[in-house]
Structure formats: structure tokens, C-alpha cells
């Protein structure tokens, strides 16, 4: 696993999210397939976050550069918010709730995917490139933290 693989993981997770929406498009949804799609995305996220922590978060958090450490703090803070949102989503959208309102469930999944896409954008423009520079031993010019 390399830093470059993390970029592909992002795209794979979003594809799995779209697959989840497709599975939920049936009225009533096909619950076994929906459960499998939810499990698949959760497993992909868990693997990705573990690899991202090892390859990017830990090195940036241990860096002597205040900007790198600020990126690591933001990553952690944003991840906590994302996990809270995801937990609330999963808690609300039980199988019974999905069966009762599959259209609203699809809208809720799309909202979660938009949040993930925004995070992916930040990670791919700031967080992962900083980890790449650090791994390559290159120092970026001094920047303002924040």
C-alpha cells in the first residue's frame, strides 16, 4: 500500500456509495443486497482509514513542521465529525426505516456521499500531498497555519 493507493481507495469508496444507492433504488429495497452493500462500504472505509493513518496521519502528526501537524489535527477533527454523522445515519436508517421510506434513505445516503466527497477533495489537495512531500523528504515553503 502506497500513498497513491489512497487516492484510488477514495474513488472506490465513492463507487461503493453509488452502488449502495442503486441497491436501495428498488421499492421495496432488496434488503440482503442492501445489507451486503452497507457492509462492503464499511469494510472498505475501515481498511482505508487504517492505511491512511499509517501512511499519512502518523507521519504528519510526528512532523516538526507546524503546518503538517495542523493538517494532522484537522484530519483527526474532521474524521471525528464524519464518524459521528455516519453513526447517526446508521442509527437512524435501520432496515425498518429504509423499508418504510427508501426514497428518503437514498437522499440521506447522497448527503453522506457529498460529505465524503468534500473530505476527499481536501485530502487530495492538501493532506495527502503534504504526506507525499514529507515521505519524499521535500519541505514545502513556509505557510500560514489555519
Backbone as CSV, one residue per row, in Angstrom:
resi,resn,N_x,N_y,N_z,CA_x,CA_y,CA_z,C_x,C_y,C_z
1,UNK,0.858,-1.180,0.000,0.000,0.000,0.000,0.897,1.234,0.000
2,UNK,0.606,2.139,-0.907,1.350,3.389,-1.005,0.377,4.563,-0.860
3,UNK,0.945,5.754,-0.743,0.106,6.946,-0.712,-0.769,7.029,-1.961
4,UNK,-0.224,6.668,-3.105,-1.004,6.723,-4.357,-2.222,5.810,-4.291
5,UNK,-2.098,4.679,-3.608,-3.232,3.765,-3.484,-4.385,4.410,-2.721
6,UNK,-4.079,5.348,-1.836,-5.129,6.007,-1.070,-6.060,6.819,-1.977
7,UNK,-5.510,7.385,-3.040,-6.338,8.132,-3.991,-7.350,7.194,-4.663
8,UNK,-6.890,6.018,-5.058,-7.802,5.050,-5.682,-8.823,4.544,-4.665
9,UNK,-8.407,4.370,-3.415,-9.356,3.983,-2.364,-10.514,4.982,-2.296
10,UNK,-10.191,6.274,-2.383,-11.244,7.297,-2.335,-12.279,7.053,-3.435
11,UNK,-11.801,6.820,-4.637,-12.719,6.607,-5.747,-13.519,5.322,-5.569
12,UNK,-12.871,4.298,-5.054,-13.559,3.022,-4.822,-14.670,3.187,-3.772
13,UNK,-14.404,3.914,-2.720,-15.407,4.123,-1.671,-16.601,4.895,-2.225
14,UNK,-16.350,5.897,-3.040,-17.468,6.632,-3.638,-18.255,5.759,-4.617
15,UNK,-17.562,4.874,-5.357,-18.267,3.933,-6.237,-19.152,2.989,-5.412
16,UNK,-18.639,2.552,-4.279,-19.432,1.684,-3.413,-20.657,2.422,-2.871
17,UNK,-20.510,3.697,-2.615,-21.653,4.509,-2.184,-22.709,4.596,-3.263
18,UNK,-22.275,4.775,-4.502,-23.228,4.809,-5.617,-23.903,3.451,-5.791
19,UNK,-23.137,2.389,-5.578,-23.709,1.038,-5.648,-24.771,0.871,-4.560
20,UNK,-24.522,1.408,-3.383,-25.495,1.342,-2.292,-26.794,2.034,-2.692
21,UNK,-26.676,3.184,-3.321,-27.872,3.911,-3.768,-28.630,3.096,-4.823
22,UNK,-27.897,2.469,-5.739,-28.540,1.640,-6.760,-29.302,0.479,-6.131
23,UNK,-28.685,-0.161,-5.149,-29.330,-1.285,-4.472,-30.582,-0.812,-3.742
24,UNK,-30.519,0.383,-3.178,-31.658,0.934,-2.436,-32.736,1.489,-3.364
25,UNK,-32.506,1.487,-4.671,-33.451,2.079,-5.611,-34.718,1.245,-5.787
26,UNK,-34.666,-0.002,-5.407,-35.845,-0.851,-5.541,-36.866,-0.478,-4.466
27,UNK,-38.123,-0.602,-4.816,-39.177,-0.285,-3.854,-40.119,-1.489,-3.780
28,UNK,-39.996,-2.315,-2.771,-39.145,-2.147,-1.595,-37.709,-2.574,-1.915
29,UNK,-36.754,-2.031,-1.156,-35.348,-2.388,-1.385,-35.110,-3.882,-1.151
30,UNK,-34.142,-4.410,-1.858,-33.727,-5.803,-1.659,-32.775,-5.807,-0.465
31,UNK,-33.324,-6.126,0.688,-32.581,-5.975,1.938,-31.286,-6.792,2.017
32,UNK,-31.258,-8.053,1.558,-29.966,-8.776,1.645,-28.851,-8.065,0.862
33,UNK,-29.189,-7.569,-0.345,-28.186,-6.859,-1.140,-27.816,-5.526,-0.485
34,UNK,-28.788,-4.873,0.115,-28.522,-3.594,0.777,-27.599,-3.802,1.977
35,UNK,-27.865,-4.833,2.762,-27.002,-5.148,3.914,-25.587,-5.448,3.424
36,UNK,-25.481,-6.214,2.351,-24.157,-6.554,1.805,-23.434,-5.304,1.307
37,UNK,-24.165,-4.398,0.643,-23.542,-3.162,0.143,-23.090,-2.277,1.299
38,UNK,-23.897,-2.186,2.344,-23.502,-1.395,3.516,-22.249,-1.992,4.169
39,UNK,-22.213,-3.306,4.270,-21.052,-3.973,4.868,-19.810,-3.738,4.015
40,UNK,-19.971,-3.826,2.706,-18.832,-3.645,1.800,-18.238,-2.242,1.931
41,UNK,-19.072,-1.223,1.996,-18.555,0.133,2.118,-17.924,0.352,3.493
42,UNK,-18.515,-0.218,4.531,-17.947,-0.074,5.875,-16.579,-0.744,5.958
43,UNK,-16.436,-1.908,5.354,-15.148,-2.600,5.362,-14.097,-1.839,4.563
44,UNK,-14.500,-1.300,3.414,-13.565,-0.521,2.597,-13.109,0.725,3.357
45,UNK,-14.045,1.376,4.039,-13.691,2.567,4.822,-12.717,2.210,5.946
46,UNK,-12.980,1.127,6.645,-12.108,0.726,7.758,-10.686,0.446,7.264
47,UNK,-10.580,-0.290,6.163,-9.243,-0.580,5.594,-8.551,0.712,5.172
48,UNK,-9.303,1.565,4.496,-8.734,2.819,4.005,-8.252,3.692,5.156
49,UNK,-9.061,3.848,6.169,-8.678,4.717,7.289,-7.447,4.174,8.015
50,UNK,-7.352,2.862,8.149,-6.162,2.275,8.783,-4.911,2.563,7.949
51,UNK,-5.017,2.396,6.639,-3.871,2.675,5.766,-3.540,4.166,5.735
52,UNK,-4.564,4.995,5.711,-4.351,6.440,5.686,-3.679,6.911,6.979
53,UNK,-4.079,6.322,8.093,-3.458,6.684,9.368,-1.973,6.326,9.348
54,UNK,-1.672,5.139,8.869,-0.276,4.669,8.853,0.581,5.458,7.868
55,UNK,0.051,5.716,6.674,0.857,6.324,5.614,0.881,7.853,5.647
56,UNK,-0.137,8.482,6.204,-0.218,9.945,6.134,-0.401,10.601,7.498
57,UNK,-1.379,10.158,8.255,-1.674,10.832,9.523,-0.525,10.752,10.512
58,UNK,-0.007,9.567,10.734,1.072,9.420,11.712,2.323,10.211,11.317
59,UNK,2.788,10.117,10.071,3.958,10.917,9.706,3.715,12.427,9.819
60,UNK,2.534,12.903,9.402,2.257,14.335,9.501,2.145,14.763,10.957
61,UNK,1.531,13.950,11.785,1.408,14.269,13.205,2.740,14.288,13.925
62,UNK,3.699,13.517,13.455,5.021,13.452,14.077,6.008,14.448,13.471
63,UNK,5.592,15.157,12.450,6.469,16.102,11.766,6.842,17.267,12.677
64,UNK,7.989,17.845,12.424,8.396,19.045,13.160,7.781,20.311,12.566
65,UNK,7.168,20.190,11.392,6.557,21.336,10.717,5.184,21.621,11.325
66,UNK,4.952,22.827,11.836,3.644,23.145,12.426,2.491,22.991,11.434
67,UNK,2.730,23.251,10.155,1.677,23.092,9.149,1.280,21.620,9.020
68,UNK,2.268,20.741,8.982,1.983,19.305,8.898,1.163,18.855,10.099
69,UNK,1.562,19.296,11.278,0.827,18.912,12.491,-0.595,19.490,12.478
70,UNK,-0.755,20.695,11.941,-2.097,21.291,11.832,-2.963,20.468,10.883
71,UNK,-2.378,19.990,9.793,-3.121,19.120,8.875,-3.561,17.839,9.588
72,UNK,-2.666,17.271,10.379,-2.997,16.044,11.113,-4.130,16.306,12.109
73,UNK,-4.087,17.450,12.788,-5.163,17.779,13.727,-6.490,17.963,12.990
74,UNK,-6.453,18.664,11.869,-7.693,18.867,11.105,-8.235,17.530,10.614
75,UNK,-7.359,16.683,10.117,-7.772,15.359,9.657,-8.508,14.625,10.768
76,UNK,-7.918,14.620,11.947,-8.496,13.900,13.083,-9.828,14.511,13.507
77,UNK,-9.872,15.822,13.582,-11.101,16.507,13.978,-12.216,16.270,12.964
78,UNK,-11.898,16.416,11.690,-12.897,16.192,10.640,-13.353,14.733,10.609
79,UNK,-12.422,13.823,10.859,-12.776,12.407,10.869,-13.753,12.112,12.007
80,UNK,-13.534,12.708,13.155,-14.456,12.517,14.266,-15.854,13.006,13.892
81,UNK,-15.931,14.172,13.280,-17.234,14.698,12.852,-17.890,13.769,11.833
82,UNK,-17.101,13.262,10.904,-17.629,12.369,9.890,-18.125,11.062,10.518
83,UNK,-17.389,10.546,11.480,-17.812,9.311,12.154,-19.091,9.527,12.949
84,UNK,-19.206,10.687,13.589,-20.432,10.985,14.327,-21.625,11.050,13.378
85,UNK,-21.435,11.690,12.252,-22.505,11.783,11.260,-22.871,10.402,10.730
86,UNK,-21.871,9.604,10.453,-22.102,8.255,9.943,-22.819,7.389,10.979
87,UNK,-22.422,7.509,12.232,-23.080,6.738,13.292,-24.538,7.147,13.442
88,UNK,-24.792,8.445,13.384,-26.175,8.928,13.468,-26.983,8.419,12.272
89,UNK,-26.382,8.448,11.102,-27.041,7.960,9.888,-27.401,6.473,10.049
90,UNK,-26.426,5.674,10.449,-26.661,4.235,10.596,-27.689,3.958,11.693
91,UNK,-27.642,4.738,12.775,-28.598,4.553,13.858,-30.016,4.878,13.431
92,UNK,-30.152,5.893,12.625,-31.487,6.280,12.150,-32.002,5.329,11.077
93,UNK,-31.125,4.984,10.138,-31.555,4.203,8.987,-31.401,2.712,9.231
94,UNK,-32.263,2.207,10.096,-32.362,0.769,10.320,-33.040,0.140,9.114
95,UNK,-33.053,-1.166,9.054,-33.708,-1.846,7.931,-35.194,-1.474,7.876
96,UNK,-35.839,-1.374,9.030,-37.261,-0.989,9.043,-37.455,0.423,8.502
97,UNK,-36.576,1.353,8.907,-36.699,2.739,8.435,-36.453,2.825,6.930
98,UNK,-35.503,2.045,6.437,-35.218,2.038,4.995,-36.425,1.496,4.230
99,UNK,-36.986,0.399,4.714,-38.145,-0.196,4.046,-39.336,0.763,4.053
100,UNK,-39.470,1.538,5.119,-40.596,2.464,5.231,-40.454,3.668,4.300
101,UNK,-39.223,4.062,4.007,-39.032,5.265,3.182,-37.732,5.173,2.373
102,UNK,-37.709,4.306,1.361,-36.471,4.111,0.592,-36.012,5.376,-0.138
103,UNK,-36.944,6.201,-0.570,-36.551,7.432,-1.258,-35.780,8.349,-0.314
104,UNK,-36.279,8.539,0.880,-35.602,9.401,1.845,-34.247,8.808,2.249
105,UNK,-34.177,7.492,2.312,-32.903,6.835,2.614,-31.875,7.153,1.529
106,UNK,-32.288,7.056,0.266,-31.357,7.370,-0.826,-30.872,8.811,-0.725
107,UNK,-31.774,9.726,-0.372,-31.370,11.127,-0.198,-30.376,11.263,0.953
108,UNK,-30.595,10.529,2.031,-29.679,10.581,3.180,-28.306,10.004,2.807
109,UNK,-28.311,8.932,2.026,-27.036,8.352,1.578,-26.309,9.355,0.680
110,UNK,-27.048,10.013,-0.196,-26.420,11.020,-1.064,-25.799,12.151,-0.242
111,UNK,-26.460,12.560,0.829,-25.896,13.598,1.706,-24.594,13.108,2.336
112,UNK,-24.554,11.859,2.762,-23.326,11.295,3.324,-22.224,11.251,2.259
113,UNK,-22.595,10.896,1.040,-21.608,10.845,-0.045,-21.068,12.234,-0.382
114,UNK,-21.927,13.247,-0.324,-21.440,14.621,-0.559,-20.429,15.020,0.504
115,UNK,-20.693,14.657,1.756,-19.754,14.948,2.832,-18.420,14.217,2.582
116,UNK,-18.504,12.966,2.161,-17.296,12.197,1.872,-16.541,12.790,0.685
117,UNK,-17.256,13.260,-0.318,-16.610,13.854,-1.496,-15.887,15.142,-1.121
118,UNK,-16.482,15.940,-0.258,-15.827,17.176,0.182,-14.564,16.846,0.964
119,UNK,-14.632,15.848,1.805,-13.442,15.446,2.566,-12.374,14.905,1.616
120,UNK,-12.796,14.101,0.660,-11.832,13.568,-0.318,-11.122,14.707,-1.038
121,UNK,-11.866,15.727,-1.416,-11.278,16.879,-2.105,-10.190,17.519,-1.247
122,UNK,-10.485,17.743,0.027,-9.489,18.346,0.922,-8.283,17.426,1.085
123,UNK,-8.545,16.150,1.300,-7.433,15.209,1.476,-6.534,15.187,0.247
124,UNK,-7.131,15.205,-0.939,-6.346,15.073,-2.161,-5.657,16.366,-2.576
125,UNK,-6.099,17.498,-2.070,-5.440,18.753,-2.429,-4.478,19.242,-1.353
126,UNK,-4.685,18.842,-0.111,-3.810,19.322,0.965,-3.146,18.205,1.759
127,UNK,-3.950,17.323,2.321,-3.462,16.339,3.276,-2.501,15.321,2.645
128,UNK,-2.959,14.618,1.614,-2.106,13.588,1.007,-0.886,14.174,0.288
129,UNK,-1.014,15.315,-0.413,0.205,15.895,-0.990,1.243,16.277,0.074
130,UNK,0.787,16.759,1.226,1.730,17.090,2.302,2.421,15.824,2.803
131,UNK,1.668,14.752,2.930,2.274,13.477,3.346,3.261,12.988,2.292
132,UNK,2.931,13.199,1.031,3.839,12.811,-0.053,5.130,13.606,-0.025
133,UNK,5.017,14.907,0.202,6.232,15.732,0.303,7.090,15.274,1.475
134,UNK,6.448,14.991,2.596,7.171,14.549,3.785,7.869,13.213,3.515
135,UNK,7.164,12.284,2.883,7.740,10.974,2.575,8.921,11.094,1.615
136,UNK,8.854,12.074,0.721,9.935,12.265,-0.251,11.083,13.092,0.316
137,UNK,10.909,13.582,1.539,11.962,14.382,2.155,12.005,15.810,1.666
138,UNK,10.945,16.239,0.978,10.902,17.613,0.485,10.170,18.474,1.497
139,UNK,10.627,19.661,1.663,9.980,20.633,2.545,9.270,21.652,1.684
140,UNK,8.032,21.895,2.001,7.282,22.944,1.294,7.689,24.297,1.845
141,UNK,7.483,25.377,1.089,7.776,26.695,1.608,6.938,26.979,2.858
142,UNK,7.427,27.885,3.687,6.695,28.234,4.905,5.306,28.723,4.549
143,UNK,4.326,28.289,5.323,2.937,28.674,5.103,2.326,29.099,6.413
144,UNK,1.216,29.789,6.306,0.444,30.114,7.497,-0.356,28.897,7.900
145,UNK,-0.433,28.621,9.173,-1.236,27.506,9.668,-2.656,28.001,9.808
146,UNK,-3.614,27.187,9.321,-5.007,27.572,9.506,-5.811,27.416,8.344
